[in-house]
């Protein structure tokens, strides 16, 4: 049977590539007796076959794309993704303006009160670029003991802008679209003016839960348009109050530069306040929270979970979906119930966030997120936001390579490995729930360069804690992974009485004592403190804590620390503990995040004598990467 024709002499229609379609058409015609001796290659009919094949191919492509756009998982166009998300009751997060909190003292102000107008601007500089931050509500202040101070005022990076639309109920296609893609929709304020002659204003609020929207509720809704702008729409008299002909929609909002002004710390007032110019601006909280619009991938992931959550936070997954809608500067988020805390705390849900910009959330941002969650919390659940804890992985890598298959030196290969590991840590590892898999890590090293034949990689873990100086304090440091402990007394000295275990620490001093002290364990669950004298360890007479090899928890029961020594040859405020894990696979738990310690990463290269054919064994080269 000819290719392209089935057993019944019919053309095969399952091939959709252009070349195969043309071949099938030609094969089908050749199988007909009318074209038995016809030469298709150089004939005009060949051009007609091209047209038929192109037409069929176009139709197949369009049908495929149409089918893809019909489903959220396979949709490619942003407009299709947004439309599917809307049907699930999910609104993608847009651009967010960095927010700073300021204390503003007006020293020369007099009178009963002063007013900071809506849109009042403050200026700041980040990386040599100037930015404007604006106040988004009118603030009237009366003096306290004769002093005028606006306290903890939120200001948003960008330009305060107003758009007006006149309602025409006869225009069935009328849409109220904000003419800018960089609108921070969280700053949007909507009011309805009755008409051009009646200036009465009615404030409308954004509807977050349709169940609470009644026919008389003055609520508005928002959605993304095909051009990534925002459309405002209103109720129909059944779900939300409807607008009438001649109403004027007044939309006020901030147009922002997104995350560019994050970390702005120094601010000045751009103009007088109520005519007074002696203004001192103090930063209560540096700018943070600026972010770009939600990605297509994120919308596809979050929309189904948002639908399942139904605007209420009951499970940890509910919080994971709702919080990014309220605060978009999130790179990674972890949520767990208080029953999983150590010790358990019932009635609380713990939230930890790694921001896209900045290392931790400010106190003001944490408070803002908790307040925004009030309308979603169920019963007596109390959300608590905690900072992420970083556990560093310290690899010691020895690799062998074939020197005859590459012109690169051991130094070059070691540098390539270091670069790859750094990228792996930044792009893959430093997220909640991202595990460190030893086999994946070593395979990645082997794949850095074809000349690398194998590697042996051993790892340690480290964590830091900030001590309270000159005070007897208890410290609990949890690695949340089992520690290496093959038997009681492992790694103790030959006499069995001197600690020399798997725990090491950076240096510190104690109140009233001059030596620099360090910590280690005795292999039997106790932590000891010592100093170095004449190259020998001198231990205190009593242990200072315990180490649980099963849970990975180190408890320093009572330690009076006076000063903290350098860490990695740099002045530090923390003490670092280093341990050996029981498994080369390290699992992060709750708010724990893993990262490669690229400062103490060790990479050693050796030419393989069998592969290269040399007899001297080569010369070892070791590099310690510092960043």
C-alpha positions as CSV (number, residue, x, y, z in Angstrom):
1,X,0.0,0.0,0.0
2,X,1.4,3.4,-1.0
3,X,2.5,5.7,1.8
4,X,-0.1,8.3,2.5
5,X,-3.0,6.0,1.5
6,X,-4.8,3.5,3.8
7,X,-6.0,0.0,3.0
8,X,-9.2,1.3,1.6
9,X,-7.4,3.7,-0.8
10,X,-8.3,6.7,1.3
11,X,-5.8,9.5,2.1
12,X,-4.3,9.4,5.6
13,X,-5.4,12.6,7.4
14,X,-3.4,12.2,10.7
15,X,-0.2,13.7,9.2
16,X,-0.2,17.5,9.8
17,X,3.2,18.6,8.7
18,X,3.4,20.5,5.4
19,X,5.8,18.2,3.6
20,X,3.9,15.1,4.7
21,X,0.5,16.6,3.7
22,X,1.8,17.3,0.2
23,X,3.3,13.8,-0.1
24,X,0.0,12.3,1.0
25,X,-1.9,14.4,-1.6
26,X,0.5,13.4,-4.3
27,X,0.4,9.7,-3.3
28,X,-3.4,9.8,-3.3
29,X,-3.6,11.3,-6.8
30,X,-1.0,8.8,-8.1
31,X,-3.1,6.0,-6.8
32,X,-6.0,7.1,-9.1
33,X,-6.1,5.6,-12.6
34,X,-6.7,9.1,-14.1
35,X,-3.1,10.1,-13.0
36,X,-1.3,6.8,-13.4
37,X,1.4,8.2,-15.7
38,X,1.3,11.8,-14.6
39,X,4.5,13.6,-13.7
40,X,3.7,15.7,-10.6
41,X,7.3,17.0,-9.9
42,X,7.6,19.6,-12.7
43,X,3.9,20.2,-13.5
44,X,1.6,23.1,-12.6
45,X,-0.4,20.6,-10.5
46,X,2.5,20.5,-8.1
47,X,1.9,24.2,-7.3
48,X,-1.8,23.5,-6.7
49,X,-0.7,20.7,-4.3
50,X,1.4,23.2,-2.5
51,X,-1.6,25.5,-2.1
52,X,-3.7,22.6,-0.8
53,X,-1.0,21.5,1.6
54,X,-0.5,25.0,2.9
55,X,-4.2,25.5,3.4
56,X,-4.5,22.2,5.2
57,X,-1.4,23.0,7.4
58,X,-2.8,26.4,8.3
59,X,-6.1,25.0,9.3
60,X,-4.5,22.3,11.4
61,X,-2.3,24.9,13.1
62,X,-5.2,27.2,13.8
63,X,-7.3,24.3,15.2
64,X,-4.4,23.2,17.4
65,X,-3.9,26.8,18.7
66,X,-7.6,27.2,19.3
67,X,-7.8,24.0,21.2
68,X,-4.8,25.1,23.4
69,X,-6.4,28.5,24.2
70,X,-9.6,26.8,25.3
71,X,-7.9,25.4,28.4
72,X,-6.0,27.2,31.2
73,X,-3.2,24.6,31.4
74,X,-2.3,24.8,27.7
75,X,-3.2,28.4,26.9
76,X,-0.4,30.5,25.6
77,X,-1.8,34.0,25.1
78,X,-2.0,36.2,28.2
79,X,-5.6,37.3,27.3
80,X,-6.7,33.6,27.2
81,X,-5.0,32.9,30.5
82,X,-6.6,35.9,32.1
83,X,-10.0,35.0,30.8
84,X,-9.8,31.4,32.2
85,X,-8.6,32.9,35.5
86,X,-11.6,35.2,35.6
87,X,-14.0,32.3,35.2
88,X,-12.4,30.8,38.3
89,X,-12.8,34.1,40.2
90,X,-9.1,34.9,40.1
91,X,-7.7,38.3,39.4
92,X,-4.0,38.3,38.5
93,X,-1.8,40.6,40.5
94,X,-0.4,43.6,38.5
95,X,2.6,45.9,39.0
96,X,3.2,46.9,42.6
97,X,4.7,50.1,43.8
98,X,7.4,50.1,46.4
99,X,6.0,51.3,49.7
100,X,7.9,53.2,52.4
101,X,6.6,54.4,55.8
102,X,7.7,57.9,56.9
103,X,7.5,60.1,60.0
104,X,7.2,63.8,58.9
105,X,7.9,66.6,61.3
106,X,6.7,70.1,60.3
107,X,8.7,72.2,62.7
108,X,7.4,75.7,61.7
109,X,3.7,74.8,61.6
110,X,1.2,76.8,63.6
111,X,-2.5,76.8,64.0
112,X,-5.2,74.3,65.0
113,X,-4.4,71.8,62.2
114,X,-2.4,71.3,59.0
115,X,-3.3,69.1,56.0
116,X,-1.1,66.9,53.8
117,X,-3.0,66.7,50.5
118,X,-3.6,63.6,48.6
119,X,-0.7,63.2,46.0
120,X,1.8,65.1,48.2
121,X,5.2,64.0,46.9
122,X,8.5,62.9,48.5
123,X,11.7,62.3,46.6
124,X,14.4,59.7,47.0
125,X,17.4,58.4,45.1
126,X,18.3,54.7,44.4
127,X,21.5,53.7,42.6
128,X,21.8,57.3,41.2
129,X,18.2,57.4,39.9
130,X,15.6,59.8,41.3
131,X,12.2,58.6,42.3
132,X,9.0,60.1,43.5
133,X,6.8,58.7,46.3
134,X,3.3,60.0,46.9
135,X,0.8,60.1,49.7
136,X,-2.5,58.5,48.7
137,X,-5.0,60.0,51.1
138,X,-5.7,63.4,52.6
139,X,-4.3,63.6,56.1
140,X,-5.4,66.3,58.6
141,X,-3.2,66.6,61.7
142,X,-3.7,68.4,65.0
143,X,-0.6,69.1,67.1
144,X,0.5,67.1,70.1
145,X,2.1,69.3,72.7
146,X,2.5,71.9,70.0
147,X,4.3,69.6,67.7
148,X,3.0,68.6,64.2
149,X,4.2,65.0,63.3
150,X,2.7,62.7,60.8
151,X,3.6,59.2,62.0
152,X,4.2,56.1,60.0
153,X,2.6,57.4,56.8
154,X,2.7,55.0,53.8
155,X,3.9,56.5,50.6
156,X,4.0,54.8,47.2
157,X,6.6,55.2,44.4
158,X,5.1,56.7,41.3
159,X,2.8,59.4,40.0
160,X,-0.6,60.2,41.4
161,X,-3.0,60.2,38.5
162,X,-6.7,60.8,37.9
163,X,-8.9,59.4,35.0
164,X,-12.5,60.4,34.4
165,X,-15.2,58.6,32.4
166,X,-18.8,59.7,31.7
167,X,-21.3,56.9,31.8
168,X,-23.4,56.4,28.6
169,X,-25.9,53.7,29.1
170,X,-26.9,53.7,25.4
171,X,-23.4,52.6,24.5
172,X,-23.5,48.9,25.1
173,X,-19.8,48.5,24.3
174,X,-18.6,51.2,26.7
175,X,-15.7,50.2,28.8
176,X,-13.8,52.0,31.6
177,X,-10.2,51.2,30.9
178,X,-7.3,52.8,32.8
179,X,-4.9,54.0,30.0
180,X,-1.6,52.7,31.5
181,X,-0.2,49.2,32.0
182,X,1.9,50.3,35.0
183,X,-0.9,51.0,37.4
184,X,-0.6,49.7,41.0
185,X,-4.2,48.5,41.2
186,X,-4.0,48.3,45.0
187,X,-3.9,52.1,45.1
188,X,-7.0,52.4,42.9
189,X,-9.7,54.7,44.4
190,X,-13.1,54.9,42.7
191,X,-15.7,57.6,43.3
192,X,-18.9,58.3,41.3
193,X,-20.0,61.9,40.7
194,X,-23.7,62.1,40.2
195,X,-23.5,64.3,37.1
196,X,-21.8,67.3,35.7
197,X,-24.3,69.6,37.5
198,X,-24.5,67.5,40.7
199,X,-21.0,67.2,42.2
200,X,-22.1,64.8,45.0
201,X,-19.5,62.0,45.3
202,X,-20.1,58.4,46.3
203,X,-17.1,56.2,47.2
204,X,-17.0,52.7,45.7
205,X,-14.9,49.9,47.1
206,X,-13.4,46.9,45.3
207,X,-15.5,43.8,45.8
208,X,-13.4,40.9,47.1
209,X,-16.2,38.5,47.9
210,X,-19.3,38.4,45.7
211,X,-21.3,36.8,48.5
212,X,-21.2,40.1,50.4
213,X,-22.3,42.2,47.3
214,X,-25.9,43.2,47.5
215,X,-28.0,45.1,44.9
216,X,-27.3,48.4,46.7
217,X,-23.6,47.7,47.5
218,X,-21.4,50.5,46.0
219,X,-18.8,48.1,44.7
220,X,-16.6,47.9,41.6
221,X,-14.7,45.1,40.0
222,X,-11.5,44.9,37.9
223,X,-10.1,42.7,35.3
224,X,-7.2,42.6,32.9
225,X,-7.8,43.6,29.3
226,X,-6.4,42.1,26.1
227,X,-3.7,44.9,26.1
228,X,-2.6,44.1,29.7
229,X,-4.4,47.2,31.0
230,X,-7.1,47.3,33.7
231,X,-10.8,47.6,33.1
232,X,-13.1,48.8,35.8
233,X,-16.7,47.6,35.8
234,X,-19.7,47.9,38.1
235,X,-22.8,46.0,39.3
236,X,-25.9,45.4,37.3
237,X,-28.4,46.2,40.1
238,X,-28.5,42.5,41.2
239,X,-24.9,42.0,42.1
240,X,-23.8,45.5,43.1
241,X,-25.3,48.9,42.5
242,X,-25.5,49.9,38.8
243,X,-24.5,53.2,37.3
244,X,-27.0,55.5,35.6
245,X,-26.6,57.7,32.5
246,X,-24.6,60.8,33.1
247,X,-22.7,59.5,36.2
248,X,-19.0,60.4,36.1
249,X,-16.5,57.7,37.1
250,X,-13.5,59.2,38.8
251,X,-10.5,56.8,39.1
252,X,-7.4,57.8,41.1
253,X,-4.3,55.6,41.2
254,X,-0.5,55.4,41.2
255,X,1.5,54.8,38.0
256,X,4.7,53.2,39.2
257,X,8.1,52.0,37.9
258,X,7.6,48.6,39.7
259,X,10.5,47.2,41.8
260,X,13.1,49.8,40.7
261,X,12.8,51.9,43.8
262,X,12.9,49.1,46.4
263,X,15.2,49.8,49.3
264,X,14.9,53.6,49.0
265,X,15.8,54.9,52.5
266,X,16.3,58.7,52.4
267,X,13.4,61.0,51.6
268,X,12.7,64.7,51.3
269,X,9.4,66.5,50.9
270,X,9.1,67.8,47.4
271,X,6.9,70.8,48.5
272,X,5.4,72.7,51.4
273,X,2.8,71.2,53.7
274,X,-0.1,73.6,54.3
275,X,2.4,76.4,53.4
276,X,5.0,75.4,55.9
277,X,8.5,74.5,54.7
278,X,10.6,73.4,57.7
279,X,10.0,69.7,57.1
280,X,12.1,66.8,58.5
281,X,11.4,63.4,57.0
282,X,12.5,60.3,59.0
283,X,12.2,56.8,57.4
284,X,10.3,54.5,59.7
285,X,10.5,51.7,57.1
286,X,12.5,51.6,53.9
287,X,10.7,51.1,50.6
288,X,9.8,47.5,49.8
289,X,7.2,45.5,48.1
290,X,7.7,46.8,44.5
291,X,7.1,44.0,42.0
292,X,6.4,43.3,38.4
293,X,3.0,41.9,37.2
294,X,2.2,38.3,37.9
295,X,3.6,35.9,35.3
296,X,1.5,33.6,33.1
297,X,3.0,30.5,34.8
298,X,2.0,31.9,38.2
299,X,-1.5,32.6,37.1
300,X,-1.9,29.1,35.8
301,X,-0.7,27.7,39.1
302,X,-2.6,30.0,41.5
303,X,-6.0,30.3,39.8
304,X,-7.3,26.8,40.5
305,X,-6.2,26.9,44.1
306,X,-7.8,30.3,44.5
307,X,-11.0,28.8,43.2
308,X,-10.7,26.0,45.7
309,X,-10.0,28.5,48.6
310,X,-13.2,30.4,47.8
311,X,-11.9,33.6,49.4
312,X,-11.4,32.0,52.8
313,X,-8.3,30.8,54.5
314,X,-8.7,27.4,56.2
315,X,-5.8,25.3,55.0
316,X,-2.2,26.1,54.6
317,X,-2.7,25.9,50.8
318,X,-5.4,28.6,51.0
319,X,-3.0,31.0,52.6
320,X,-0.3,30.2,50.0
321,X,-2.7,31.3,47.3
322,X,-4.4,34.3,48.9
323,X,-1.2,36.0,50.2
324,X,0.4,36.5,46.7
325,X,-2.9,38.3,45.7
326,X,-2.5,40.7,48.6
327,X,1.2,41.2,48.4
328,X,3.0,40.4,45.1
329,X,6.7,40.9,46.1
330,X,7.1,37.2,46.8
331,X,9.7,34.9,45.4
332,X,8.8,31.9,47.5
333,X,6.3,31.3,50.3
334,X,5.9,28.6,53.0
335,X,2.9,28.1,55.2
336,X,2.4,25.6,58.0
337,X,-0.1,25.1,60.8
338,X,0.9,25.7,64.4
339,X,0.4,22.1,65.2
340,X,3.5,21.4,63.2
341,X,5.6,23.9,65.1
342,X,8.1,22.9,67.8
343,X,6.6,23.0,70.3
344,X,3.0,22.9,68.8
345,X,1.0,26.1,69.0
346,X,-2.6,25.6,68.2
347,X,-4.8,28.3,66.7
348,X,-2.0,29.9,64.7
349,X,-0.8,29.6,61.1
350,X,2.9,30.5,60.4
351,X,3.9,32.2,57.2
352,X,7.4,32.7,55.9
353,X,8.1,34.8,52.7
354,X,11.2,35.2,50.6
355,X,10.7,38.5,48.8
356,X,11.8,39.1,45.2
357,X,13.7,42.2,46.3
358,X,15.3,42.6,49.7
359,X,16.3,39.8,52.1
360,X,13.5,40.0,54.6
361,X,10.1,41.7,55.1
362,X,10.0,44.9,57.1
363,X,7.9,45.0,60.3
364,X,5.5,47.4,58.6
365,X,5.0,45.0,55.7
366,X,4.4,42.0,58.0
367,X,1.7,44.0,59.8
368,X,0.1,45.1,56.6
369,X,-0.1,41.5,55.3
370,X,-1.6,40.3,58.6
371,X,-4.2,43.1,58.5
372,X,-5.1,42.3,54.9
373,X,-5.7,38.7,55.9
374,X,-8.4,39.7,58.5
375,X,-11.2,39.3,56.0
376,X,-10.1,35.8,55.0
377,X,-9.3,34.2,58.3
378,X,-11.7,31.7,59.6
379,X,-12.7,31.5,63.3
380,X,-9.9,32.1,65.7
381,X,-6.9,31.4,63.5
382,X,-4.1,33.9,64.0
383,X,-1.6,34.4,61.2
384,X,2.0,34.9,62.2
385,X,4.8,36.0,59.8
386,X,8.3,34.7,60.6
387,X,11.5,35.3,58.7
388,X,13.1,32.6,56.7
389,X,16.1,30.7,58.2
390,X,19.0,29.9,56.0
391,X,21.0,26.6,56.3
392,X,24.2,26.7,54.4
393,X,25.6,23.7,52.6
394,X,29.4,23.5,52.5
395,X,30.6,21.1,49.8
396,X,34.2,19.8,49.6
397,X,34.6,18.6,46.1
398,X,37.4,16.5,44.6
399,X,37.1,15.9,40.9
400,X,39.1,13.9,38.4
401,X,39.5,14.9,34.7
402,X,41.0,13.7,31.5
403,X,43.8,16.1,30.7
404,X,44.3,14.6,27.2
405,X,40.7,15.6,26.1
406,X,40.8,19.3,27.0
407,X,43.1,22.3,26.7
408,X,41.7,23.7,29.9
409,X,43.7,23.7,33.1
410,X,42.6,22.5,36.5
411,X,42.1,26.1,37.5
412,X,39.7,26.6,34.5
413,X,37.7,23.5,35.4
414,X,37.5,24.4,39.1
415,X,36.3,27.9,38.1
416,X,33.6,26.4,35.8
417,X,32.4,24.2,38.6
418,X,32.3,27.1,41.1
419,X,30.3,29.2,38.6
420,X,27.8,26.3,38.0
421,X,27.4,25.7,41.7
422,X,26.7,29.4,42.4
423,X,24.0,29.5,39.7
424,X,22.5,26.3,41.0
425,X,22.3,27.8,44.5
426,X,20.8,31.1,43.3
427,X,18.3,29.7,40.7
428,X,17.3,26.4,42.1
429,X,18.1,25.8,45.7
430,X,17.3,29.1,47.6
431,X,13.5,28.5,47.7
432,X,11.2,26.9,50.3
433,X,10.9,23.1,49.9
434,X,13.9,22.9,47.5
435,X,15.8,19.9,48.6
436,X,19.5,19.3,48.2
437,X,19.9,16.0,46.4
438,X,23.5,14.8,46.6
439,X,23.3,12.6,43.5
440,X,21.8,15.4,41.4
441,X,24.5,17.8,42.7
442,X,27.4,15.4,41.8
443,X,25.9,14.7,38.4
444,X,25.7,18.4,37.7
445,X,29.4,18.7,38.5
446,X,30.3,15.8,36.2
447,X,28.3,17.5,33.4
448,X,30.0,20.9,33.7
449,X,32.7,19.8,31.2
450,X,33.1,16.6,29.1
451,X,36.7,16.3,30.5
452,X,35.4,15.8,34.0
453,X,35.3,12.1,34.7
454,X,34.1,11.8,38.3
455,X,33.9,13.6,41.6
456,X,33.7,12.9,45.3
457,X,31.7,15.5,47.2
458,X,31.4,15.6,51.0
459,X,29.1,18.1,52.7
460,X,28.7,19.9,56.0
461,X,25.9,22.2,57.2
462,X,26.1,25.5,59.0
463,X,23.7,28.0,60.7
464,X,24.2,31.2,62.5
465,X,22.6,32.8,65.5
466,X,22.8,36.3,66.9
467,X,23.7,36.3,70.6
468,X,22.4,38.7,73.3
469,X,25.6,40.1,74.6
470,X,26.6,40.2,78.3
471,X,23.5,38.2,79.3
472,X,23.1,34.6,80.3
473,X,20.9,33.4,77.5
474,X,19.5,30.1,76.2
475,X,19.9,29.5,72.4
476,X,18.2,26.8,70.3
477,X,19.6,26.2,66.9
478,X,17.8,23.6,64.8
479,X,19.3,22.0,61.6
480,X,16.0,20.0,61.1
481,X,18.1,17.1,59.7
482,X,19.7,14.2,61.5
483,X,23.4,14.5,62.3
484,X,26.2,12.0,61.7
485,X,26.5,9.8,64.8
486,X,27.4,6.1,64.1
487,X,28.0,5.4,67.8
488,X,28.2,7.0,71.2
489,X,31.4,8.9,71.7
490,X,32.1,9.1,67.9
491,X,34.9,11.5,67.1
492,X,36.0,11.9,70.8
493,X,39.7,11.7,71.5
494,X,41.5,8.4,72.0
495,X,41.2,8.8,75.8
496,X,37.4,9.1,75.4
497,X,37.3,12.1,77.8
498,X,38.1,15.1,75.5
499,X,35.3,16.3,73.2
500,X,36.2,16.4,69.5
501,X,33.0,15.7,67.8
502,X,31.1,16.8,64.6
503,X,30.2,20.3,65.9
504,X,32.4,23.3,65.4
505,X,31.8,27.0,65.8
506,X,33.3,30.4,65.1
507,X,34.9,32.3,68.0
508,X,33.5,34.5,70.8
509,X,34.5,35.8,74.2
510,X,32.8,35.4,77.6
511,X,32.0,38.1,80.1
512,X,34.9,38.5,82.5
513,X,37.2,36.2,80.6
514,X,39.9,37.0,78.0
515,X,40.4,33.9,75.8
516,X,38.5,33.3,72.5
517,X,36.2,30.4,73.0
518,X,34.8,27.8,70.6
519,X,32.2,25.0,70.8
520,X,32.3,21.3,70.0
521,X,30.5,18.1,71.2
522,X,31.7,14.9,72.9
523,X,29.9,12.4,70.6
524,X,27.6,11.6,73.5
525,X,25.1,14.4,73.3
526,X,26.8,17.2,75.3
527,X,28.2,20.5,74.0
528,X,31.4,21.8,75.5
529,X,33.3,25.1,75.4
530,X,37.1,25.5,75.0
531,X,39.9,27.8,74.1
532,X,43.3,27.2,72.6
533,X,46.4,27.4,74.7
534,X,49.8,26.3,73.3
535,X,48.0,24.6,70.4
536,X,46.0,22.5,72.8
537,X,42.3,22.6,73.6
538,X,41.5,23.7,77.1
539,X,37.9,22.8,78.2
540,X,35.7,24.3,80.8
541,X,34.8,22.0,83.6
542,X,31.1,21.8,82.7
543,X,29.1,21.3,79.5
544,X,27.2,24.3,78.1
545,X,24.4,22.5,76.3
546,X,23.2,19.5,74.4
547,X,23.1,18.2,70.8
548,X,20.4,15.9,69.6
549,X,21.9,13.8,66.7
550,X,18.4,12.5,65.7
551,X,16.6,15.8,65.3
552,X,19.6,18.0,64.6
553,X,18.8,20.4,67.4
554,X,21.6,22.2,69.3
555,X,20.6,23.8,72.7
556,X,23.0,26.0,74.5
557,X,21.4,26.1,77.9
558,X,23.3,29.1,79.4
559,X,25.9,31.1,77.7
560,X,27.2,34.6,78.6
561,X,28.7,36.0,75.4
562,X,30.6,39.3,75.6
563,X,31.9,39.8,72.1
564,X,31.6,37.9,68.8
565,X,34.7,37.0,66.7
566,X,35.2,37.4,63.0
567,X,33.4,35.0,60.6
568,X,35.3,34.2,57.4
569,X,37.8,37.0,58.3
570,X,35.0,39.6,58.4
571,X,33.6,41.5,61.3
572,X,30.4,39.8,62.4
573,X,27.5,40.0,64.8
574,X,26.7,36.3,64.6
575,X,28.2,33.0,65.7
576,X,28.3,30.2,63.2
577,X,27.8,26.5,64.0
578,X,28.9,23.8,61.6
579,X,27.9,20.1,61.7
580,X,28.1,17.0,59.6
581,X,24.7,15.7,58.5
582,X,23.8,12.0,58.7
583,X,22.6,12.0,55.1
584,X,24.1,13.7,52.1
585,X,20.6,14.7,51.1
586,X,19.4,17.7,53.1
587,X,15.7,18.5,53.5
588,X,14.5,22.0,54.4
589,X,11.6,22.1,56.9
590,X,8.9,24.9,57.3
591,X,10.7,28.3,57.1
592,X,14.1,26.7,56.4
593,X,15.9,27.6,53.1
594,X,19.0,25.9,51.8
595,X,21.9,27.7,50.1
596,X,25.4,26.8,49.0
597,X,28.2,28.5,51.1
598,X,30.2,29.7,48.1
599,X,32.7,31.4,50.5
600,X,33.8,28.1,52.0
601,X,33.2,26.0,49.0
602,X,36.3,23.9,48.2
603,X,37.0,22.5,44.7
604,X,40.1,20.3,44.1
605,X,41.1,18.9,40.7
606,X,43.3,16.0,39.9
607,X,44.3,14.7,36.4
608,X,43.3,11.0,36.0
609,X,46.4,9.0,35.2
610,X,44.6,6.2,33.6
611,X,42.5,8.4,31.2
612,X,45.4,10.7,30.3
613,X,48.1,8.1,30.2
614,X,50.6,10.0,32.4
615,X,52.5,8.2,35.1
616,X,53.4,10.9,37.5
617,X,49.8,11.3,38.8
618,X,49.6,15.0,38.1
619,X,49.6,17.8,40.6
620,X,46.7,18.6,42.8
621,X,45.1,22.1,42.5
622,X,42.8,23.5,45.1
623,X,40.7,26.6,44.9
624,X,38.5,28.2,47.5
625,X,35.9,30.5,45.9
626,X,35.2,33.8,47.6
627,X,32.3,36.1,46.8
